């Protein structure tokens, strides 16, 4: 009897401590089960491609990107390849020259059209690649071509020069307006002047370009980890949909960074959004 009382007392104490703690994040599987970081890393290391769907201004997400990258490197070593939406394909030469020590940090940051939060959020990943001699893929479409599609549709890309097309996937890209992430964008028409029938097509050329350059830098035995806004990989759509058109058998695992007031259980709307859900409180400080 006394032993049972002691066990109940400690169970209540642990429960009380958790409820009064201030956790910065919780990790869940797609079906809402709590999962340890160690177990997640073990499965990620067995994948061909890993997509980290981030919230661009979330510090816990950026910290987790770095930690995951570091721990995947421990098992994959030089078979690990980094890739990111935050660098455009026409800046691959500049990025590679910096990683190889051919140009200075100052020159790289001045010429590579880095994001406003580069120094706090993405520079640690670039420096990690540099220190460990890892290749880093500049995967995204040059923004001028996404703007061209937004204005004139995907057909406008056909008029580009051969030199310009080297920064794009083979044309024409596959585009299905019924894919949920694109259909949802079409349903936003009427909510603002920037949302027209070409709006999801501009998203699609970004997704297709990232898919193309990821696959150009993947081969058997390698693991590519790609950092992108969560909308590009949520629900295993976006970039992943384009990759699956020609590579249905690859092992692809995803992480989605989401905001929740309650970190004790996964909210229904976040179920099955990704293989792993990184839940962070919405009060978390933003990085930009």
PETA-V687796 format. One record per residue. N is the residue number from 1. RES is the residue in one letter. BURIAL is + if it has 9 or more other C-alpha atoms within 8 Angstrom, else -. Layout:
<<N/RES/BURIAL> <N/RES/BURIAL>>
//
This chain:
<<1/X/-> <2/X/-> <3/X/-> <4/X/-> <5/X/-> <6/X/-> <7/X/-> <8/X/-> <9/X/-> <10/X/-> <11/X/-> <12/X/-> <13/X/-> <14/X/-> <15/X/-> <16/X/-> <17/X/-> <18/X/-> <19/X/-> <20/X/-> <21/X/-> <22/X/-> <23/X/-> <24/X/-> <25/X/+> <26/X/+> <27/X/+> <28/X/+> <29/X/+> <30/X/+> <31/X/-> <32/X/+> <33/X/+> <34/X/+> <35/X/+> <36/X/-> <37/X/-> <38/X/-> <39/X/-> <40/X/+> <41/X/+> <42/X/-> <43/X/-> <44/X/+> <45/X/+> <46/X/-> <47/X/+> <48/X/+> <49/X/+> <50/X/+> <51/X/+> <52/X/+> <53/X/+> <54/X/+> <55/X/+> <56/X/-> <57/X/-> <58/X/+> <59/X/+> <60/X/+> <61/X/+> <62/X/+> <63/X/+> <64/X/-> <65/X/+> <66/X/+> <67/X/-> <68/X/+> <69/X/+> <70/X/-> <71/X/+> <72/X/+> <73/X/+> <74/X/-> <75/X/-> <76/X/+> <77/X/-> <78/X/+> <79/X/-> <80/X/+> <81/X/+> <82/X/+> <83/X/+> <84/X/+> <85/X/+> <86/X/+> <87/X/+> <88/X/+> <89/X/+> <90/X/+> <91/X/+> <92/X/+> <93/X/-> <94/X/+> <95/X/+> <96/X/+> <97/X/+> <98/X/+> <99/X/+> <100/X/+> <101/X/-> <102/X/-> <103/X/+> <104/X/-> <105/X/-> <106/X/-> <107/X/-> <108/X/+> <109/X/+> <110/X/-> <111/X/-> <112/X/+> <113/X/-> <114/X/+> <115/X/-> <116/X/-> <117/X/+> <118/X/+> <119/X/-> <120/X/-> <121/X/+> <122/X/+> <123/X/+> <124/X/+> <125/X/+> <126/X/+> <127/X/-> <128/X/-> <129/X/+> <130/X/+> <131/X/-> <132/X/-> <133/X/+> <134/X/+> <135/X/+> <136/X/+> <137/X/+> <138/X/+> <139/X/+> <140/X/+> <141/X/+> <142/X/+> <143/X/-> <144/X/-> <145/X/+> <146/X/+> <147/X/+> <148/X/+> <149/X/+> <150/X/+> <151/X/-> <152/X/+> <153/X/+> <154/X/+> <155/X/+> <156/X/+> <157/X/+> <158/X/-> <159/X/-> <160/X/-> <161/X/-> <162/X/-> <163/X/-> <164/X/-> <165/X/+> <166/X/-> <167/X/+> <168/X/+> <169/X/+> <170/X/-> <171/X/-> <172/X/-> <173/X/-> <174/X/-> <175/X/-> <176/X/-> <177/X/-> <178/X/-> <179/X/-> <180/X/-> <181/X/+> <182/X/+> <183/X/+> <184/X/-> <185/X/+> <186/X/+> <187/X/-> <188/X/-> <189/X/+> <190/X/-> <191/X/-> <192/X/-> <193/X/-> <194/X/-> <195/X/+> <196/X/+> <197/X/-> <198/X/+> <199/X/+> <200/X/+> <201/X/+> <202/X/+> <203/X/+> <204/X/+> <205/X/+> <206/X/+> <207/X/+> <208/X/+> <209/X/+> <210/X/+> <211/X/+> <212/X/+> <213/X/+> <214/X/+> <215/X/+> <216/X/-> <217/X/+> <218/X/+> <219/X/-> <220/X/-> <221/X/-> <222/X/+> <223/X/+> <224/X/+> <225/X/+> <226/X/+> <227/X/+> <228/X/+> <229/X/+> <230/X/+> <231/X/-> <232/X/+> <233/X/+> <234/X/+> <235/X/-> <236/X/+> <237/X/+> <238/X/+> <239/X/+> <240/X/+> <241/X/+> <242/X/+> <243/X/+> <244/X/+> <245/X/-> <246/X/-> <247/X/-> <248/X/-> <249/X/-> <250/X/-> <251/X/-> <252/X/+> <253/X/+> <254/X/+> <255/X/+> <256/X/+> <257/X/+> <258/X/+> <259/X/-> <260/X/+> <261/X/-> <262/X/-> <263/X/+> <264/X/-> <265/X/-> <266/X/+> <267/X/-> <268/X/-> <269/X/-> <270/X/+> <271/X/+> <272/X/-> <273/X/+> <274/X/+> <275/X/+> <276/X/+> <277/X/+> <278/X/+> <279/X/+> <280/X/+> <281/X/+> <282/X/-> <283/X/-> <284/X/+> <285/X/-> <286/X/-> <287/X/+> <288/X/->>
//
